[in-house]
Amino acid sequence: MSFSRWLLPRLKQVEGERTPRSVLHILRGKKSAQTFQDSRLFHLADFYHVLPRLSVDAFDQAINQLKKDGLIEEQDSLVVMTELGEHFCQDHWQLELNGMDYGAITRPFYIRLQLLIQSVSNLIHNQTQFFPITDDESVQASIKKIFNDYNPLAQNGEVLYDELNRLFRLLNENDANLMMLTISGSDQIGLSYQQIAEKWQMDPIMIELSVQSVLHQWLGYITSNPNSFNLIKQLIPKQDENRLTESALLTKHMYNRGMSIDQIVEKRRLKPSTIEDHIVELAMKEILFSIRKFVSLEDEKRIRYVLEEDMTKRLKRIKEQLDGQVSYFQIRLVIARLGQEKEAISNG
Amino acid sequence: MVEHQLEHYLKKYFGFETFKVGQQSIIESVLAGHNTLATLPTGSGKSITYQLPALLSAGITIVVSPLLSLMIDQVKVLKAKGIKRVATLTSLHNSHQKQRILNHLSNVQLLYCSPEMLQQSHVMNYLKQQHVNYFVIDEAHCLSQWGHEFRTDYLKLNTVHRELGQPPLLALSATATDEVQQDIVNHFNLSFEKIIYPIDRPNITLSVRNVETVEEKHRQLTKLLEKKRMPTMIYFSSRMKSESVCYMLQQQFPDRSIAFYHGGMESEDRLLIQQQFMYDQLDVICCTSAFGMGVDKANIRLVIHYHMPSDLESYIQEIGRAGRDGRPSLACLLYQRGDESLPFHLIGQELPDDEMISAFLQAEDLSDKLTETQERFLAFQAEKNRYSSNDLFHIIQQVRDQRLAVKKDSIIGLLKWIHTDQCRRQVLYKKFQEEVKTPEYDCCDQCGFRVDDWELPNDVSFSLEVNWEKRLNELFNKR
């Protein structure tokens, strides 16, 4: 399967409402309130931050391919499915992604895991001279600390071997082999996504997504069974506040110290709407953040009802129901007005 | 220090039993405190000649090197050997990281520096407080206008050396002609002990294949690779071409493992590819000159040039990656008439044109119009000639043209070698040494060698393990 075909069902989610690039922002995990909101609103949260290094070029190429294949169109720069596109929209490629929860920590976790395995494997084979798979000194320091604190070499690395064995057994044969090919040790050096893709005649981005999917499964499993993974769980970076934009983080600290929005506005000399953006960001990213101070339970219920109604009415369906007698432009205008009204409610 | 003592430390720090040719006499000269000018062929362990003296001394040794990647690789190699008191000081560091290194200089035995760092008075103030054992200039040919890689920022090293109290100096190069050597000596105006070792490699057979068309070039390439599975490098001057030829070869040789490598790739992918090649996991690497800086792989059997480089020095360096184990190896350059247009084009990009010079002098914003080397050249010339009464534009234009002429001559020098009907070995090294050693295997295509007859034992194979469970057991040494 090509990346472009995999992208198709994601594009359908934002059909008639967003540009194709909005999906790029989601995949790359752009830290903006807009992108966060989009990933929730269009049920794309699982894909948030799963391809942090995806290039604009590669993405545009996939979009152009879909257009060339007659699967999507752009109308007033919004993405729209063609009939053929609708037909191909089933998700045949089962990935178990959970980008909203793990997107931000996947990469550091993965690099640390690779370096730990490489180091343990080499040292078990008495090879003290090897080149670490990463030049990043902070990663090297974190692994050095693990060696000091947990002695992963004890009993020829039995603990790590056992934990890895259990993690790999969670996977299907294909994914397990794929994942292992990316790992470096004393016997062989890991392959790049590009190389695996060449070997298996696949799209390198799909290889990257498969690896992400494996890592998300593992992260989910380790965090729900922490006592079974005493060594590997140490590699998981703390889910700290680094997912918030810096400015939102500052607002959060002030808010937690009991300041009101007005007080924060005055102190930070920012527009009220900016601080409200931060509060929205907090509400989206932090499950424990209570919005009750701003929205009563009753209001929340009413808003949810309208929103959910609205969500089911995707652009195309609206057009169909109107027997195609109105243009997308007209529908969009009305939706835009509706959106404004929604915002007015939540701000009010 | 007596011989066996030096060898003891060689073993202790680097794990080698004996010195390679030339290393010991250079080290002894350095330890005796002589200013030393030395040449050693690529791949013969030049860096040990200053690393070992640095480790045996109490103060700090400063190494000036023109290439960031080179310094980073060197430090990585040292750290892998357990030698930790080394650091780099380059433009890659932010001011915070830089300050941290400067604050801890007393813990550093070996400091790799880019030349522009030594122009900063802040940095120099810290260095002046240290006891500098040795001042080492790597790739010292960069000091010379006649060198193939002349670097303007090398031209202030004499001042730096004086400010540091003139510690013993070691100037190293793999390729320094008489002219270049003289330039180096003149620059410092000091007496030097010269230790010049011949740089020819008697175990490498040289050959050139003239082709008429691209298709024929590809056919020749295929013929070379068909012979045997062996560690092979193919050099390109273009990133795109290295990729496209790599894909073509993958199609033709599905059972070989072939990859490309160039400066445009993610650094982690570059590390993987480089290490795979070291592990014999890759058979063929299609690369640009970005590859191979710190690569010390002993069993490279074949170095092919798909594109010609821009001078004899680069060619000597690049084929010098072959056969470091001393076993028979082949260097083959594929030449199609007109190939020289690429290096001619590339040197044009290194130096500013007239329009750029005048725009620069009128202080126009050129930030995204100049390449890094163009900008450095202009900044240096403008500063150097600040007080000149003559027209600055014409002075810079003149220097540019002179430099361009040197570069063009270098390309022509390589072209002459390609077209020569004399022994390739004699012609290739003529500029650098009086005579060449007797080749240990075939000499070159002008001396009767036929590429088609070349035979080598099939000595390298690697089979990739794909099954995860077997791999996991191998990783942990379980059977």
Interface residues (C-beta under 8 A of the other chain):
Chain A: R53 I117 V120 S121 I124 H125 T128 Q129 F130 F131 I133 T134 D135 N156 G157 L160 Y161 L164 N165 F168 E173 A176 N177 M179 M180 L181 I183 S184 G185 S186 D187 Q188 I189 G190 L191 S192 Q194 Q195 E198
Chain B: G15 I72 K76 A80 K81 G82 Q250 A259 E266 S267 E268 D269 L271 L272 I273 Q275 Q276 M278 Y279 Q281 F462 L464 E465 V466 N467 W468 E469 R471 L472 E474 L475 F476 N477 K478
